[in-house]
Amino acid sequence: MGNVFRGGQQSLYLSNGGTEVFVGTLMLAVSELAEEEWDFRFAALLTLQDQNVMGRGAVGFDLRDIAWGATPRERARAKDFVLRATELALSRHRWSDLGYEPSFAPDHLSRFRAMAESFEPTAAARLADGFPGPGEQACASCVRHRILSALPYWDGCFLCTGP
């Protein structure tokens, strides 16, 4: 059992453990870079990938389901944020906080980066699975770990809820 992240014609299938590492390393970077409302909405999407809360093998998203923005400028800025966050994650940003060496993370992040780079966002997102809306952004930060989280809805960030 695993999870699928899609973007256009490409997909990234990850085991449950691979998903946990992929989302965790990306969330550390997103938490560092988030500044605009859209960034916090993307962070909320990542919090929904926490299998310790949502269930193992029950997460994943499609880049086509993301509301990238109404204008070409908004879409370009949102895509740039995802690519910058992925690059920061690839630089091993705060990986020491994980408590283990995520050996497969560089491959997973590189594959996601390639998928995001080749994806062309449009104004008409399908929103089948629901990209978090403006009132649903992850604006709370876990005090202990300094990571954006779904607080107050959940008890903590992915490091708090992890095994």
C-alpha positions in Angstrom: 0.0 0.0 0.0 1.2 3.5 -0.8 0.3 6.9 -2.0 0.4 8.8 -5.3 1.3 12.4 -6.0 0.4 13.4 -9.6 1.2 16.3 -11.9 0.0 16.3 -15.5 1.2 13.1 -17.1 3.7 12.2 -14.4 3.2 10.6 -11.0 5.2 9.8 -8.0 4.2 6.6 -6.2 5.6 6.3 -2.7 5.4 3.7 0.0 3.8 4.8 3.3 7.2 5.3 4.8 8.4 7.1 1.7 5.4 9.4 1.9 6.1 10.3 5.5 9.7 11.2 4.7 8.8 13.1 1.5 6.1 15.2 3.2 8.2 15.8 6.3 11.2 17.1 4.4 9.0 19.2 2.2 7.1 20.6 5.2 10.3 21.7 6.9 11.1 23.8 3.9 7.6 25.1 3.3 7.5 26.2 7.0 10.6 28.2 6.5 9.6 29.9 3.2 5.8 30.6 3.7 5.0 34.3 3.5 1.8 34.7 1.4 -1.7 33.3 1.9 -1.2 30.8 -0.9 1.9 29.5 0.7 0.0 28.8 3.9 -2.7 27.1 1.9 -0.1 24.8 0.3 1.2 24.1 3.8 -2.3 23.1 4.8 -2.4 20.7 1.9 0.8 19.1 3.2 -0.6 18.8 6.7 -3.4 16.7 5.1 -0.8 14.2 4.0 0.0 13.3 7.6 -0.7 9.5 7.6 -0.6 9.4 11.4 -3.8 11.5 11.3 -5.4 10.7 7.9 -4.5 7.0 7.7 -1.8 5.1 6.0 -2.2 4.7 2.3 -5.0 7.3 2.3 -3.1 10.5 1.2 -1.7 12.0 -2.0 -2.7 14.9 -4.3 -2.7 15.9 -7.9 -1.2 19.2 -8.9 -4.2 19.7 -11.1 -6.4 19.9 -8.0 -4.5 22.9 -6.6 -6.0 26.4 -7.0 -2.8 28.0 -8.4 -4.3 31.4 -8.9 -6.6 33.4 -11.2 -3.9 35.3 -13.1 -0.7 34.1 -14.9 1.3 36.1 -12.4 -0.4 34.4 -9.4 0.1 31.0 -10.9 3.8 31.7 -11.7 4.4 32.9 -8.1 2.7 29.8 -6.6 4.6 27.4 -8.8 7.8 29.3 -7.9 7.1 28.8 -4.3 6.6 25.0 -4.7 9.9 24.8 -6.6 11.8 27.0 -4.1 10.5 24.9 -1.2 11.5 21.7 -3.0 15.0 23.1 -3.6 15.3 24.1 0.0 14.2 20.6 1.1 16.8 19.1 -1.3 19.5 21.2 0.4 18.7 19.1 3.5 17.2 22.0 5.4 16.6 21.0 9.0 16.8 17.3 8.3 18.7 16.8 11.6 15.3 17.6 13.3 13.9 14.4 11.8 16.0 12.2 14.1 16.9 9.8 11.2 18.7 10.0 7.8 16.0 10.2 5.1 18.1 8.3 2.5 15.5 8.1 -0.2 14.3 11.7 0.2 16.7 13.2 -2.4 15.3 10.9 -5.1 11.7 11.5 -4.1 12.1 15.3 -3.9 14.0 15.4 -7.3 11.3 13.4 -9.0 8.6 15.8 -7.5 10.7 18.8 -8.6 10.8 17.5 -12.2 7.0 16.8 -12.0 6.3 20.4 -10.7 8.7 22.0 -13.2 7.0 20.4 -16.2 3.5 21.1 -14.8 1.6 24.1 -16.3 -0.9 25.4 -13.8 -4.2 26.7 -15.1 -6.8 29.0 -13.6 -9.4 26.2 -13.6 -8.3 23.7 -10.9 -10.6 20.7 -10.7 -10.6 20.9 -6.9 -11.8 17.3 -6.7 -10.1 16.6 -3.4 -10.2 20.2 -2.2 -7.2 22.5 -2.0 -7.5 24.3 1.3 -9.4 27.5 1.0 -8.3 31.0 2.2 -9.8 30.3 5.6 -8.1 26.9 5.9 -4.5 27.8 5.6 -1.9 26.4 8.0 -1.1 29.5 10.0 -0.4 27.9 13.3 3.1 26.8 14.2 4.0 24.0 16.5 5.9 25.8 19.2 8.1 22.8 20.0 9.2 22.1 16.4 8.7 25.4 14.6 6.7 23.7 11.8 3.4 24.9 10.3 0.6 22.6 11.4 -3.1 22.0 11.5 -3.3 23.3 15.0 -5.7 23.8 16.7 -7.5 21.0 14.8 -4.9 18.4 15.5 -2.7 17.9 18.5 0.5 19.0 16.8 2.8 19.0 13.8 3.9 15.8 11.9 6.8 15.4 14.3 4.4 15.5 17.3 2.0 13.0 15.8 4.7 10.7 14.4 5.6 7.3 15.8 
